[in-house]
Amino acid sequence: MTSPSQEHQPFAHLSAPNAALYREVLRAFARAKERFIVHLRPEDVAAELRRDNDDALSQALDKLREWGNLRADADTGRVTSVEDFHRKRFLFQLTPAGQAAEQAIAFYEEAIGQRGALQSVALGDIAEHLQSLAVLARDADPDPARVHLLLLSLTERFSSLADNAQAFMASLRRAIDFSDGDVEGFVAYKERLIEYINRFIADLANSGARIARLLSELEGCGHEGLLRLAARREAADAVPDGEDAAEAYGRAERRAFESWLNRWRGLRDWFISAGVERPSQARLLRQAAITAIKQLIDAVGLLNERRSGRSDRSADFRALARWFAEAPDEEATHRLWRAAFGLASARHLTVTAATLEEWREVTAGTSWQEAPPIKISPQLRRTGSYERRGKPNRVADRSQARRLLLEQAEREAAETAAARAALRTEGPMLLSELDVLDPRAFRLFLGLLGDALAARRPGETEVKTVTADGSMEVRLALVPDGGEVEIRTEDGVLTGPEHVVEIVDLMAVAP
């Protein structure tokens, strides 16, 4: 079998149309290599993938060979005839490029999917390793092999702690954002997560202080001597470079020593703060964990509010959409629209005085098709801008309009006060005992009823709340087996379950 005619492209299968099959095939070869199996026949790959040895699999193997992921050798072990010899039978194995690409992809997928963990055990291991190093530092002739192994183990545990903590805090944000999923599962998971973070914060506070103390103690005993012992032991394996072996050994020792100094500096910065402006990474991690707990609690609180139906705009819109869908006719949907949004006509548009004069005779409920049109100049319609020639208009005297507005505001305030007085009860009374309500009193009563029902938690039968403007207090208690009652208004009849209601006007002047 000839080698691939094109350059190796071991990552080409990731963007190919049949990428999923290519990945499964290469994973099968990787798993076989873990079992120390080098060559695989197509039927072995099919058995590994639990699928048929069909043309699709043969084409996938050929494409992977062309891209350089696999190498194909003639399979002559099962030839029993001349026809078998001429028939294409191959043994496939991973090429070095294919194996390196598979390892790189596996490492990438593991790093991306890693959720991380807060390793309290690693904190204890780091403290124990530093304790052992402190004992060796006080020895006049410490064992280089033991020092080197302790430093290697310390570096490994510290790297694992730092990487996992970083991955965990990154994944925690995704966990908090998952609050739109299953509410019960989310709340249960968050409780376990908060307990987990709390335990780590306590361990970090205890072990972190011990680690910081041991680091300071080691630096006082001459930690660089231990690092130099480790560097010298690593340099002993350096390959001679050129004729001067001593110089190569010296360079290798210096590089190794600088590398150990850099790692020690990272370890120190993690657990020892350098003033207020440069807190240690452990302190930052502790603060981030505390902040995460607060965010988790806020997320749970938000979910509880959603479940109780409070302060959830999306739930309000869904309920409004359901009311629109359940409206009996189009006229009802229009009434619902005006009640929900209260949008009026576009009165902010500038119109001419003549148009305004015509509009005075038009009621607010007139359709735009029947209302007088707005007349604009041809130049404004053609160019989008209009500048009238001649003298500017005289400044309009709006004193009369302001006086009318003031009178209207005073009249509305008086009507609201009258409605509030009409709704005020002398004590607890039944809803069915309410008198006929005029439209303004009825709108105010609906607002009070909405505030009380919004404040009532699921399962509660009584509630006491104050309106948002602090002007009225309402107490509402459900009457068991009270049945449906009717509240008569000038616009119609409102029905609902019987309640005991008490409305107090907090703005009323005491007699």
C-alpha positions as CSV (number, residue, x, y, z in Angstrom):
1,M,0.0,0.0,0.0
2,T,1.4,3.4,-1.0
3,S,1.6,6.2,1.5
4,P,-1.0,9.1,1.2
5,S,-0.3,11.3,-1.8
6,Q,-1.2,14.5,0.0
7,E,0.1,16.3,3.1
8,H,-1.2,15.0,6.4
9,Q,-4.4,16.7,7.6
10,P,-5.2,14.9,10.8
11,F,-7.8,17.4,11.8
12,A,-9.6,17.5,8.5
13,H,-12.2,15.0,9.6
14,L,-13.6,17.4,12.2
15,S,-15.1,19.6,9.5
16,A,-16.0,16.8,7.1
17,P,-19.8,16.1,6.5
18,N,-19.5,12.7,8.1
19,A,-17.5,13.9,11.1
20,A,-19.4,11.9,13.7
21,L,-18.5,8.6,12.1
22,Y,-14.8,9.6,11.7
23,R,-14.7,10.5,15.4
24,E,-16.2,7.1,16.4
25,V,-13.7,5.3,14.3
26,L,-10.7,7.1,15.7
27,R,-12.0,6.6,19.2
28,A,-12.2,2.9,18.5
29,F,-8.5,2.9,17.5
30,A,-7.6,4.9,20.6
31,R,-9.4,2.5,22.9
32,A,-7.7,-0.4,21.1
33,K,-4.3,1.2,21.6
34,E,-5.1,1.5,25.4
35,R,-5.5,-2.3,25.3
36,F,-2.1,-2.6,23.6
37,I,-3.7,-3.6,20.3
38,V,-2.0,-1.9,17.3
39,H,-3.7,-3.2,14.2
40,L,-7.4,-3.4,13.5
41,R,-9.2,-5.0,10.6
42,P,-12.4,-3.3,9.3
43,E,-14.5,-6.1,10.9
44,D,-12.8,-5.4,14.2
45,V,-13.6,-1.7,13.9
46,A,-17.2,-2.6,13.1
47,A,-17.4,-4.9,16.1
48,E,-16.0,-2.2,18.3
49,L,-18.6,0.3,17.0
50,R,-21.4,-2.4,17.1
51,R,-22.4,-1.7,13.5
52,D,-22.2,-3.5,10.2
53,N,-19.0,-3.6,8.2
54,D,-20.5,-1.8,5.2
55,D,-19.3,0.5,2.5
56,A,-19.7,3.6,4.7
57,L,-17.2,2.2,7.2
58,S,-14.8,1.3,4.4
59,Q,-15.0,4.7,2.9
60,A,-14.4,6.3,6.4
61,L,-11.3,4.2,6.8
62,D,-10.0,5.2,3.4
63,K,-10.6,8.9,4.0
64,L,-8.9,8.8,7.4
65,R,-6.0,7.1,5.7
66,E,-5.9,9.8,3.0
67,W,-5.9,12.5,5.7
68,G,-3.0,10.8,7.5
69,N,-4.8,9.6,10.6
70,L,-4.5,5.9,9.8
71,R,-2.0,3.8,8.0
72,A,-3.1,0.8,5.9
73,D,-0.9,-2.3,5.4
74,A,-1.8,-5.2,3.2
75,D,-3.4,-8.0,5.2
76,T,-1.9,-11.1,3.8
77,G,-2.4,-13.3,6.8
78,R,-5.7,-14.7,5.6
79,V,-4.8,-15.2,1.9
80,T,-5.6,-18.7,0.8
81,S,-6.0,-18.1,-2.9
82,V,-4.9,-15.8,-5.7
83,E,-8.3,-14.1,-5.6
84,D,-7.9,-13.3,-1.9
85,F,-4.5,-11.9,-2.7
86,H,-5.9,-9.4,-5.3
87,R,-8.8,-8.6,-3.1
88,K,-8.3,-5.4,-1.0
89,R,-7.7,-6.5,2.6
90,F,-5.9,-4.1,4.9
91,L,-4.8,-3.8,8.5
92,F,-5.2,-0.3,9.8
93,Q,-3.4,1.4,12.7
94,L,-3.0,4.9,14.0
95,T,-0.2,7.0,12.6
96,P,1.8,9.2,14.9
97,A,0.1,12.2,13.5
98,G,-3.3,10.6,13.9
99,Q,-2.5,9.6,17.5
100,A,-1.3,13.1,18.3
101,A,-4.4,14.7,16.8
102,E,-6.7,12.3,18.8
103,Q,-4.9,13.1,22.0
104,A,-5.1,16.8,21.3
105,I,-8.9,16.5,20.6
106,A,-9.5,14.4,23.7
107,F,-7.5,16.9,25.8
108,Y,-9.6,19.8,24.3
109,E,-12.9,18.1,25.0
110,E,-11.9,17.2,28.5
111,A,-10.7,20.8,29.2
112,I,-13.9,22.3,27.8
113,G,-16.2,19.9,29.5
114,Q,-14.4,20.0,32.9
115,R,-16.6,21.3,35.7
116,G,-13.8,21.5,38.2
117,A,-13.9,21.0,41.9
118,L,-13.0,22.7,45.1
119,Q,-10.3,20.4,46.4
120,S,-10.3,20.5,50.2
121,V,-8.1,17.4,50.2
122,A,-5.5,19.1,48.1
123,L,-5.3,21.9,50.7
124,G,-4.4,19.3,53.3
125,D,-1.9,17.6,51.1
126,I,-0.1,20.8,50.3
127,A,0.1,21.7,54.0
128,E,1.5,18.2,54.8
129,H,4.1,18.5,52.0
130,L,5.2,21.9,53.2
131,Q,5.5,20.5,56.8
132,S,7.8,17.8,55.5
133,L,9.9,20.3,53.5
134,A,10.2,22.5,56.7
135,V,11.6,19.5,58.5
136,L,14.1,18.9,55.7
137,A,15.0,22.6,55.6
138,R,16.2,22.4,59.2
139,D,18.4,19.4,58.3
140,A,22.0,20.2,57.6
141,D,22.3,17.7,54.7
142,P,18.8,17.0,53.3
143,D,18.3,14.1,51.0
144,P,18.1,15.6,47.4
145,A,15.8,12.8,46.1
146,R,13.3,13.3,48.9
147,V,13.4,17.1,48.5
148,H,12.9,16.7,44.7
149,L,10.0,14.2,45.1
150,L,8.3,16.4,47.7
151,L,8.5,19.5,45.5
152,L,7.2,17.5,42.5
153,S,4.3,16.2,44.5
154,L,3.6,19.7,45.9
155,T,3.6,21.2,42.4
156,E,1.3,18.6,41.1
157,R,-1.3,19.0,44.0
158,F,-1.1,22.8,43.8
159,S,-1.6,22.8,40.0
160,S,-4.5,20.5,40.4
161,L,-6.0,22.7,43.1
162,A,-5.6,25.9,41.0
163,D,-6.9,24.4,37.7
164,N,-9.9,22.8,39.3
165,A,-10.8,25.9,41.3
166,Q,-10.6,28.0,38.1
167,A,-12.8,25.5,36.2
168,F,-15.3,25.2,39.1
169,M,-15.8,29.0,39.4
170,A,-16.2,29.2,35.6
171,S,-18.8,26.4,35.6
172,L,-20.6,27.9,38.6
173,R,-21.9,30.8,36.5
174,R,-23.4,28.3,34.1
175,A,-25.1,26.5,37.0
176,I,-26.6,29.7,38.3
177,D,-27.9,30.5,34.8
178,F,-29.6,27.1,34.7
179,S,-32.3,28.5,37.0
180,D,-34.8,28.3,34.1
181,G,-34.8,24.5,34.2
182,D,-36.5,22.2,36.6
183,V,-37.3,24.3,39.7
184,E,-37.4,21.5,42.3
185,G,-34.2,19.9,41.0
186,F,-32.5,23.3,40.8
187,V,-33.4,24.2,44.4
188,A,-32.2,20.8,45.7
189,Y,-29.0,21.1,43.7
190,K,-28.3,24.6,44.9
191,E,-28.7,23.6,48.5
192,R,-26.1,20.9,48.1
193,L,-23.9,23.2,46.2
194,I,-24.1,25.9,48.8
195,E,-23.2,23.4,51.5
196,Y,-20.3,22.2,49.4
197,I,-18.9,25.7,48.9
198,N,-19.4,26.6,52.6
199,R,-17.3,23.5,53.6
200,F,-14.6,24.5,51.2
201,I,-14.5,28.1,52.4
202,A,-14.0,26.8,56.0
203,D,-11.2,24.5,54.9
204,L,-9.6,27.2,52.8
205,A,-9.6,29.6,55.8
206,N,-8.1,27.0,58.1
207,S,-5.6,25.2,55.8
208,G,-4.8,28.5,53.9
209,A,-3.6,30.1,57.2
210,R,-1.5,27.1,58.0
211,I,0.0,27.0,54.5
212,A,0.8,30.7,54.6
213,R,2.6,30.2,58.0
214,L,4.6,27.2,56.6
215,L,5.6,29.1,53.5
216,S,6.9,32.0,55.7
217,E,8.7,29.5,57.9
218,L,10.4,27.8,54.9
219,E,11.5,31.1,53.4
220,G,13.0,32.0,56.8
221,C,14.9,28.7,56.7
222,G,16.3,29.2,53.2
223,H,13.8,27.6,50.8
224,E,16.1,28.5,47.8
225,G,18.5,25.8,49.1
226,L,15.8,23.2,48.7
227,L,14.9,24.5,45.2
228,R,18.5,24.4,44.2
229,L,18.8,20.8,45.3
230,A,15.8,19.9,43.1
231,A,17.2,21.9,40.2
232,R,20.6,20.2,40.5
233,R,18.9,16.7,40.5
234,E,16.9,17.6,37.4
235,A,20.0,18.9,35.6
236,A,21.8,15.6,36.2
237,D,19.6,14.2,33.4
238,A,20.5,17.0,30.9
239,V,21.8,15.8,27.5
240,P,25.3,17.2,26.8
241,D,25.2,20.0,24.3
242,G,28.4,20.3,22.3
243,E,31.9,19.6,23.7
244,D,31.6,21.5,27.0
245,A,29.4,19.2,29.1
246,A,30.0,21.3,32.3
247,E,28.6,24.4,30.6
248,A,25.5,22.5,29.4
249,Y,25.0,21.1,32.9
250,G,25.2,24.6,34.3
251,R,22.7,26.0,31.9
252,A,20.3,23.2,32.6
253,E,20.6,23.8,36.4
254,R,20.0,27.5,36.0
255,R,16.9,26.9,33.9
256,A,15.6,24.4,36.3
257,F,16.3,26.7,39.3
258,E,14.5,29.6,37.7
259,S,11.6,27.4,36.9
260,W,11.4,26.3,40.5
261,L,11.6,29.9,41.7
262,N,8.7,30.8,39.4
263,R,6.6,27.9,40.8
264,W,7.4,28.9,44.4
265,R,6.4,32.5,43.6
266,G,3.1,31.2,42.3
267,L,2.5,29.2,45.4
268,R,3.4,32.2,47.6
269,D,1.1,34.5,45.7
270,W,-1.7,32.0,46.0
271,F,-1.7,31.9,49.8
272,I,0.1,35.1,51.0
273,S,-1.3,38.6,50.3
274,A,1.1,41.4,49.3
275,G,-0.9,44.2,50.9
276,V,-4.4,45.4,50.4
277,E,-3.9,46.1,46.7
278,R,-2.6,42.6,45.9
279,P,-4.7,40.1,47.9
280,S,-3.7,36.5,47.6
281,Q,-5.5,34.2,45.1
282,A,-6.9,32.2,48.0
283,R,-8.5,35.3,49.4
284,L,-9.9,36.2,46.0
285,L,-11.2,32.6,45.6
286,R,-12.9,32.9,49.1
287,Q,-14.5,36.1,48.1
288,A,-15.7,34.7,44.8
289,A,-17.1,31.7,46.6
290,I,-19.0,33.9,49.1
291,T,-20.3,36.0,46.2
292,A,-21.4,32.8,44.4
293,I,-23.4,31.7,47.5
294,K,-25.1,35.1,47.5
295,Q,-26.0,34.7,43.8
296,L,-27.3,31.2,44.4
297,I,-29.5,32.4,47.2
298,D,-30.7,35.2,45.1
299,A,-31.5,32.7,42.3
300,V,-33.4,30.5,44.7
301,G,-35.3,33.5,46.0
302,L,-36.2,34.5,42.5
303,L,-37.5,31.1,41.7
304,N,-39.6,31.1,44.9
305,E,-41.0,34.4,43.9
306,R,-41.8,33.1,40.5
307,R,-43.5,30.1,42.0
308,S,-45.6,32.3,44.3
309,G,-46.5,34.5,41.3
310,R,-44.9,37.7,42.6
311,S,-42.8,40.1,40.6
312,D,-42.6,38.0,37.5
313,R,-43.1,40.0,34.4
314,S,-42.8,37.0,32.1
315,A,-45.5,35.2,34.1
316,D,-47.7,38.3,33.9
317,F,-47.3,38.4,30.1
318,R,-48.1,34.7,29.8
319,A,-51.2,35.1,31.9
320,L,-52.2,38.1,29.7
321,A,-51.7,36.1,26.6
322,R,-53.9,33.4,28.0
323,W,-56.6,36.0,28.8
324,F,-56.4,37.3,25.2
325,A,-56.8,33.7,23.9
326,E,-59.7,33.1,26.1
327,A,-61.5,36.4,25.3
328,P,-65.1,35.7,24.1
329,D,-65.0,38.2,21.2
330,E,-63.0,41.0,19.6
331,E,-64.6,43.7,21.7
332,A,-63.5,42.0,24.9
333,T,-59.9,41.8,23.6
334,H,-59.9,45.5,22.9
335,R,-61.2,46.2,26.5
336,L,-58.5,43.9,27.8
337,W,-55.9,45.8,25.8
338,R,-56.9,49.2,27.1
339,A,-57.0,47.8,30.7
340,A,-53.6,46.2,30.5
341,F,-51.6,48.9,28.7
342,G,-53.7,52.0,28.9
343,L,-52.3,53.3,25.6
344,A,-54.0,56.4,24.2
345,S,-53.7,58.1,20.9
346,A,-50.4,59.7,19.8
347,R,-51.1,63.1,21.2
348,H,-47.5,64.0,21.3
349,L,-47.4,64.5,17.5
350,T,-47.3,68.1,16.4
351,V,-50.2,69.1,14.4
352,T,-51.4,72.4,13.0
353,A,-53.8,74.7,14.8
354,A,-56.5,74.0,12.2
355,T,-56.2,70.3,12.8
356,L,-56.4,70.8,16.5
357,E,-59.6,72.8,16.1
358,E,-61.1,70.0,14.1
359,W,-60.1,67.4,16.7
360,R,-62.0,69.3,19.4
361,E,-65.2,67.9,18.0
362,V,-63.9,64.4,17.9
363,T,-64.2,62.0,20.8
364,A,-61.3,59.9,22.0
365,G,-62.9,56.7,20.9
366,T,-63.2,57.7,17.3
367,S,-61.5,55.4,14.8
368,W,-58.5,56.9,12.9
369,Q,-60.4,56.1,9.6
370,E,-63.2,58.5,10.7
371,A,-61.1,61.2,12.4
372,P,-60.1,64.3,10.4
373,P,-56.8,63.7,8.6
374,I,-53.5,65.5,9.2
375,K,-52.7,67.8,6.3
376,I,-49.0,68.1,5.6
377,S,-47.2,70.1,2.9
378,P,-46.1,68.3,-0.3
379,Q,-42.5,69.4,0.4
380,L,-42.6,67.6,3.8
381,R,-43.9,64.5,2.2
382,R,-41.4,64.6,-0.7
383,T,-38.2,65.5,1.2
384,G,-39.0,64.6,4.9
385,S,-38.2,68.2,6.0
386,Y,-40.2,71.4,6.0
387,E,-39.2,74.9,6.7
388,R,-42.0,77.4,6.5
389,R,-41.2,80.7,5.1
390,G,-42.1,84.0,6.6
391,K,-42.4,85.1,10.2
392,P,-42.4,82.5,12.9
393,N,-45.6,81.8,14.7
394,R,-46.4,83.9,17.8
395,V,-45.8,82.2,21.1
396,A,-49.0,80.6,22.1
397,D,-50.5,81.7,25.4
398,R,-51.0,78.4,27.3
399,S,-52.1,80.0,30.6
400,Q,-55.7,78.9,30.0
401,A,-54.6,75.4,29.1
402,R,-52.5,75.2,32.3
403,R,-55.5,76.4,34.3
404,L,-57.7,73.8,32.8
405,L,-55.1,71.1,33.6
406,L,-54.9,72.3,37.2
407,E,-58.6,72.2,37.5
408,Q,-58.7,68.7,36.0
409,A,-56.0,67.5,38.4
410,E,-57.8,69.0,41.4
411,R,-61.1,67.4,40.2
412,E,-59.4,64.0,39.8
413,A,-57.7,64.3,43.2
414,A,-61.1,65.1,44.8
415,E,-62.7,62.1,43.0
416,T,-59.9,59.8,44.1
417,A,-60.3,61.0,47.7
418,A,-64.1,60.5,47.5
419,A,-63.5,57.0,46.1
420,R,-61.1,56.2,48.9
421,A,-63.6,57.5,51.4
422,A,-66.3,55.3,49.8
423,L,-64.1,52.2,50.0
424,R,-63.0,52.8,53.6
425,T,-64.7,50.4,56.0
426,E,-65.5,50.9,59.6
427,G,-64.1,47.5,60.4
428,P,-64.0,44.0,59.0
429,M,-66.9,43.3,56.7
430,L,-67.9,40.8,54.0
431,L,-67.3,41.5,50.3
432,S,-71.0,40.8,49.6
433,E,-71.9,43.7,51.9
434,L,-70.2,46.3,49.7
435,D,-72.5,48.8,48.2
436,V,-72.8,49.6,44.5
437,L,-69.4,51.0,43.4
438,D,-69.1,53.8,40.9
439,P,-66.4,53.4,38.1
440,R,-63.7,55.3,39.9
441,A,-64.2,53.5,43.2
442,F,-64.4,50.2,41.4
443,R,-61.0,50.8,39.7
444,L,-59.5,51.7,43.0
445,F,-61.0,48.7,44.6
446,L,-59.5,46.4,41.9
447,G,-56.1,47.9,42.6
448,L,-56.4,47.2,46.3
449,L,-57.6,43.7,45.6
450,G,-54.7,43.0,43.2
451,D,-52.1,44.3,45.8
452,A,-53.6,42.0,48.5
453,L,-53.8,38.9,46.3
454,A,-50.2,39.5,45.0
455,A,-48.9,39.7,48.6
456,R,-50.7,36.5,49.7
457,R,-48.4,33.5,49.5
458,P,-49.6,30.1,48.3
459,G,-51.5,28.3,51.0
460,E,-52.3,31.4,53.0
461,T,-55.9,32.5,53.5
462,E,-55.2,35.9,55.2
463,V,-53.1,38.8,54.1
464,K,-52.5,42.3,55.2
465,T,-50.7,44.8,52.9
466,V,-50.3,48.5,52.2
467,T,-50.6,50.0,48.7
468,A,-47.5,51.0,46.8
469,D,-48.2,54.7,47.5
470,G,-48.7,54.1,51.2
471,S,-52.2,55.7,51.1
472,M,-54.3,52.7,52.0
473,E,-54.1,49.5,54.0
474,V,-56.2,46.4,53.1
475,R,-56.8,43.2,55.0
476,L,-58.2,40.2,53.2
477,A,-59.3,36.9,54.7
478,L,-60.9,34.0,52.8
479,V,-64.2,32.8,54.2
480,P,-64.3,29.0,54.2
481,D,-67.3,27.6,52.3
482,G,-68.4,31.2,51.7
483,G,-69.3,30.5,48.1
484,E,-69.3,32.9,45.2
485,V,-70.4,36.5,45.9
486,E,-71.3,39.4,43.6
487,I,-70.0,42.9,43.8
488,R,-72.3,45.3,41.9
489,T,-70.8,48.2,40.0
490,E,-72.2,50.8,37.6
491,D,-70.4,49.0,34.8
492,G,-71.4,45.4,35.7
493,V,-71.1,42.7,38.3
494,L,-67.8,41.2,39.6
495,T,-68.0,37.7,41.0
496,G,-65.5,35.9,43.2
497,P,-65.1,33.9,46.4
498,E,-66.4,35.4,49.7
499,H,-63.8,37.3,51.8
500,V,-63.7,39.4,54.9
501,V,-62.2,42.7,53.9
502,E,-61.1,45.7,55.9
503,I,-59.8,48.9,54.2
504,V,-58.1,51.7,56.1
505,D,-57.5,55.1,54.6
506,L,-54.0,56.0,55.9
507,M,-54.3,59.5,54.4
508,A,-57.5,60.3,56.3
509,V,-57.2,63.0,58.9
510,A,-58.0,61.7,62.4
511,P,-61.1,63.3,63.9
